[in-house]
Amino acid sequence: MKRQRNLITSALLHPHILQDLTMLDWDLLIRQGRSANLLGRLAHKLEQEDLLACVPDVVRVHLSSALQMANRQEIALRWEVECIRLALIETETKIILLKGAAYVMAGLNVARGRTFSDVDILVPKSKLGHVESELMVHGWQGGHHDEYDQRYYRQWMHELPPMRHIMRGTTIDVHHTILPETARVKIKSDALFETEIALSGEKNLYVFQATDMLLHSATHLFHEGDFEKGLRDLFDLDSLLRQFSSDPSFWPLLVPRAIELGLTRPLFYALRYSELILETPIPIEVQVAAKIGAPTFLALLFMDSCYQRALEPVHSSTFSLSIWLARFGLYVRSHWIRMPFHLLTYHLGRKIFMRASVKEVEKQNAELELKM
């Protein structure tokens, strides 16, 4: 299949190109935008710049639908956050909202047109047991019942197993830090709880300060091996950087805070690839200071090659062997930096064995059905 251009990124960066699109281009743009979870963001941008009238009627339907879906999800998310707050009143712990929930509740630009799959919160590790029990009392249940999966999350990871509400079907991820405890990068987790910001008009709901919110977003993207939402997450970084840059104190505090938390490497990647791919304006002095987190020259060549390919829309129109190899390389890297070698070997070996076992059971069931 011939690889086609990345239309969704081009449209979000330079909306004026939409005037030159053919109907085939529009079809490709809509499909790429939906696959990359960026269609609502594009619709919002066109609405803000008063360009929706220039869109063909048949295309505008898809854009309007995506925007309505994002708006409805925002309403549902606000209600879900309130349900979580009420459920955790007895725990007497601060609830720090993360990622999408934080963007919405803080009224940030990045939330406009953005869709969500779950709510992420951060609580002190000492409060995990109480928080989990209160959530279970109020209808949330864990979905990972396998003994190994439970140990994997509770002993090694930075969060509890995802919990799903039995009535609403909504999912909550309860974190106690932002990286697995087995990760090669060791962060100063306690510092994250020292500078949280209370949400105006809300009771016991908090978000990270601007620098920490940006660093968490960067850490999430550049330690993950799944790029289904990679381009969406890079646009999140771009939006946060552009909005926070209006605060004169943001840039001078960013690199020192990354040094304090131990997150200079993800910050370096966030600034580098936001600028390279999305043309994010970043002060020269900040770029220079952020090089404290840069890898070696050869490692950076490898990372540049991988990330500039991996952060394409995950869609058949942009697929190539080089992109597949880049994503596979970063998938392997994500596991390598998440666990020490002996744990990684055991974990991946078990996943392969379990996958093979499931396939064998499915094969036996299929053969049994044919005989019946």
C-alpha positions in Angstrom: 0.0 0.0 0.0 1.3 3.4 -0.9 1.8 5.6 2.2 -0.2 8.8 2.1 0.5 12.1 3.8 -0.4 12.9 7.4 -3.4 15.1 6.7 -4.7 15.4 10.3 -1.5 17.0 11.6 -1.2 19.3 8.6 -4.9 20.4 9.1 -4.5 21.1 12.8 -1.2 23.1 12.2 -2.3 24.9 9.0 -6.1 25.0 8.7 -5.8 27.1 5.5 -4.8 23.9 3.5 -8.4 22.7 3.9 -9.5 25.0 1.1 -7.4 22.9 -1.4 -8.7 19.5 -0.3 -10.6 17.2 -2.7 -13.4 15.0 -1.5 -11.0 12.1 -1.4 -8.6 14.2 0.8 -11.5 15.0 3.1 -12.4 11.4 3.4 -8.8 10.5 4.3 -8.6 13.4 6.8 -11.8 12.3 8.6 -10.6 8.7 8.8 -7.1 9.8 10.1 -8.6 12.2 12.6 -11.0 9.6 14.0 -8.3 7.0 14.2 -5.9 9.4 16.0 -8.6 10.7 18.4 -8.1 14.2 17.0 -11.3 14.7 15.0 -13.0 16.6 17.9 -9.9 18.8 18.3 -10.0 19.6 14.6 -13.7 20.4 14.8 -13.1 22.7 17.7 -10.2 24.5 16.0 -12.3 25.1 12.8 -15.2 26.4 14.9 -12.9 28.7 16.8 -11.4 30.1 13.6 -14.8 30.4 12.0 -13.9 27.9 9.2 -16.6 25.3 9.5 -18.7 27.2 6.9 -15.9 26.4 4.4 -16.3 22.7 5.0 -18.4 20.6 2.6 -21.8 19.7 4.1 -21.2 16.0 4.1 -17.9 16.5 5.9 -19.3 19.0 8.4 -21.7 16.3 9.7 -18.7 14.2 10.9 -17.0 17.2 12.4 -20.1 18.4 14.3 -20.7 14.8 15.5 -17.2 14.6 16.9 -17.5 17.9 18.6 -20.9 17.0 20.1 -19.4 13.7 21.4 -16.5 15.5 23.0 -18.9 18.0 24.7 -21.1 15.2 26.0 -18.1 13.3 27.3 -17.0 16.4 29.1 -20.4 16.6 30.9 -20.2 12.9 31.8 -16.6 13.3 33.0 -17.6 16.2 35.3 -20.4 14.1 36.8 -18.0 11.1 37.2 -15.5 13.2 39.0 -18.2 14.4 41.4 -19.2 10.8 42.0 -15.6 9.9 42.8 -15.2 12.9 45.1 -18.3 11.9 47.1 -17.2 8.2 47.3 -13.9 9.2 48.8 -15.1 11.7 51.4 -14.5 9.2 54.2 -10.8 8.7 53.2 -9.9 12.3 54.1 -7.3 12.4 51.4 -6.7 15.0 48.7 -7.8 13.8 45.2 -5.4 15.0 42.6 -6.9 14.7 39.1 -4.6 13.6 36.2 -4.5 14.0 32.4 -7.9 14.4 30.8 -9.9 14.9 34.0 -7.4 17.5 35.1 -7.6 19.3 31.8 -11.3 19.5 31.9 -11.8 20.5 35.5 -9.0 23.1 35.3 -10.7 24.6 32.2 -7.5 24.2 30.0 -7.5 24.7 26.2 -6.2 21.2 25.7 -9.6 19.8 26.9 -11.5 21.4 24.0 -12.7 18.7 21.6 -10.8 16.0 23.5 -12.3 12.6 24.2 -11.7 10.5 27.3 -11.8 6.8 28.1 -11.3 6.9 31.9 -10.6 9.1 35.0 -7.1 9.1 36.5 -6.5 10.2 40.0 -3.4 10.4 42.3 -3.5 9.6 46.0 -0.7 9.0 48.5 0.5 5.3 48.6 -0.4 5.1 52.3 -4.1 5.8 51.4 -4.4 3.2 48.6 -6.1 0.6 50.7 -8.7 2.9 52.1 -9.3 4.6 48.7 -9.8 1.2 47.0 -12.2 -0.1 49.7 -14.3 3.0 49.5 -14.5 2.8 45.7 -15.6 -0.8 46.0 -18.3 0.1 48.5 -19.6 2.7 46.0 -19.8 0.3 43.0 -16.3 0.1 41.4 -14.8 -3.3 40.9 -11.4 -4.4 39.8 -11.2 -6.3 36.5 -7.9 -8.1 37.0 -8.6 -11.2 39.2 -5.6 -13.3 38.2 -3.1 -13.6 41.1 -0.1 -12.7 38.9 -1.9 -9.6 37.5 -2.7 -8.4 41.1 0.9 -8.8 42.2 2.1 -7.1 39.0 0.0 -4.0 39.7 0.3 -3.9 43.5 4.0 -4.8 43.9 5.6 -3.3 40.8 3.4 -0.7 39.1 2.4 2.9 39.9 -1.3 2.3 40.1 -4.0 -0.1 41.3 -5.6 -2.5 38.7 -8.2 -0.4 36.7 -11.6 -0.3 38.4 -14.9 -0.3 36.5 -18.2 0.9 37.9 -20.8 -1.9 37.9 -23.7 0.4 36.9 -22.2 3.2 34.8 -19.5 1.2 33.1 -17.0 4.0 33.7 -13.3 3.3 34.6 -11.0 4.8 37.2 -7.3 4.4 37.4 -5.9 5.1 40.9 -2.3 6.1 40.9 0.1 6.6 43.8 3.0 7.9 41.6 3.5 8.6 37.9 6.0 5.9 37.0 6.3 2.2 38.0 8.3 1.6 41.1 10.5 -0.8 39.1 11.2 1.8 36.4 14.8 2.8 35.7 13.9 6.5 36.2 13.5 7.1 39.9 11.3 10.1 40.6 10.7 12.1 43.7 7.1 11.2 44.2 6.7 13.1 47.5 7.4 16.4 45.8 4.3 15.9 43.6 2.1 16.1 46.6 3.7 19.3 47.9 2.7 21.8 45.2 -0.8 20.7 44.1 -3.4 23.4 43.2 -6.9 23.3 44.6 -9.6 23.7 41.9 -11.6 26.9 42.4 -15.2 26.2 43.4 -14.5 22.5 44.0 -14.2 20.6 47.3 -11.1 18.4 47.8 -10.2 18.3 44.1 -6.7 19.2 43.0 -4.5 19.3 39.9 -0.8 19.5 39.4 0.9 22.9 39.1 1.6 23.9 35.5 5.2 22.5 35.4 4.2 19.2 36.9 1.2 18.8 34.6 3.5 19.3 31.6 6.1 16.9 33.0 3.5 14.2 33.8 2.1 14.5 30.2 5.6 14.2 28.9 6.4 11.2 31.1 3.3 9.4 30.1 4.0 9.8 26.4 7.7 9.0 26.4 7.5 6.0 28.7 4.7 4.3 26.9 5.0 1.7 24.2 1.4 1.9 22.8 1.1 4.7 20.2 -2.7 4.3 19.5 -3.1 7.8 21.1 0.5 8.9 20.7 -0.2 11.8 18.2 -3.1 13.0 20.4 -0.8 13.0 23.4 1.8 15.0 21.5 -0.9 17.6 20.6 -1.7 17.7 24.3 1.9 18.6 25.1 1.8 21.3 22.4 -1.4 22.8 23.7 -0.1 22.8 27.3 3.2 24.4 26.3 1.4 27.2 24.3 -1.0 28.0 27.1 1.4 27.8 30.0 3.9 30.0 28.1 1.7 33.0 28.8 2.8 32.8 32.5 6.2 34.5 32.7 7.2 32.1 35.5 6.6 28.9 33.6 9.7 28.7 31.4 12.2 29.6 34.1 10.7 27.0 36.5 10.3 24.1 34.0 13.8 22.7 33.7 14.7 23.1 37.4 11.5 21.3 38.4 12.3 18.5 36.0 15.7 18.2 37.6 14.1 18.1 41.1 11.6 15.4 40.1 14.1 13.4 38.1 12.3 13.9 34.8 14.8 15.6 32.6 14.8 12.9 29.9 11.0 13.0 29.2 11.1 16.8 29.3 13.9 16.8 26.7 11.9 14.6 24.4 8.7 16.5 24.9 10.3 19.8 23.9 12.3 18.3 21.1 9.5 16.5 19.3 6.8 19.1 20.0 9.0 21.6 18.2 10.1 19.2 15.4 6.7 17.7 14.6 4.2 20.4 15.7 6.3 23.6 15.4 5.7 24.4 19.1 7.4 27.7 20.0 10.0 27.1 22.7 12.5 29.7 24.0 16.1 29.0 22.9 17.4 29.2 26.5 14.9 26.6 27.6 16.0 24.2 24.8 19.6 24.7 25.8 18.9 24.1 29.5 16.7 21.0 28.7 19.7 19.3 27.0 20.7 18.2 30.5 18.2 15.4 29.9 19.5 14.5 26.4 20.7 10.9 25.7 24.0 10.2 23.9 24.5 11.3 20.3 23.9 7.8 18.8 20.9 7.1 21.1 19.4 10.5 20.0 19.8 9.5 16.4 17.8 6.3 17.1 15.1 8.1 19.1 14.7 10.8 16.4 14.3 8.1 13.8 11.8 6.2 15.9 9.6 9.0 17.3 9.3 11.0 14.1 7.8 7.9 12.6 5.9 6.5 15.5 4.0 9.8 16.1 2.1 9.5 12.9 -1.6 8.7 13.0 -2.2 5.0 13.7 -4.0 4.4 10.4 -3.5 2.2 7.4 -3.0 5.3 5.1 0.2 6.2 7.0 1.5 2.7 7.5 5.0 1.6 6.4 7.5 -1.0 7.4 9.8 1.7 8.9 6.9 3.0 11.0 6.1 -0.5 12.2 9.8 -1.1 13.1 9.9 2.3 14.9 6.9 1.5 17.0 8.1 -2.0 17.8 11.5 -0.6 18.8 9.8 1.9 21.2 7.6 -0.8 22.5 10.6 -2.9 23.5 12.2 0.2 25.0 9.1 1.0 27.0 9.4 -2.4 28.7 13.2 -2.1 29.1 12.9 1.1 31.0 9.9 -0.1 33.0 11.5 -3.1 34.7 14.9 -4.6 35.5 16.0 -7.4 33.2 15.0 -10.4 35.4 11.5 -9.1 36.0 11.1 -8.1 32.3 12.1 -11.6 31.1 9.7 -13.3 33.5 6.9 -10.9 32.7 7.2 -11.1 28.9 7.7 -14.9 29.0 4.5 -15.3 31.0 2.6 -13.0 28.6 3.7 -15.1 25.6 2.9 -18.4 27.4 -0.6 -17.1 28.5 -1.4 -15.9 25.0 -0.4 -19.2 23.5 -2.6 -21.0 26.2 -5.6 -18.8 25.3 -5.2 -19.5 21.6 -5.0 -23.2 22.3 -8.2 -23.2 24.4 -9.9 -21.1 21.6 -8.8 -23.7 19.0 -10.1 -26.6 21.1 -13.4 -24.9 21.6 -13.8 -24.2 17.9 -13.0 -27.8 17.1 -15.6 -28.9 19.7 -18.3 -26.7 18.2 -17.6 -28.2 14.7 -18.1 -31.7 16.1 -21.4 -30.8 17.7 
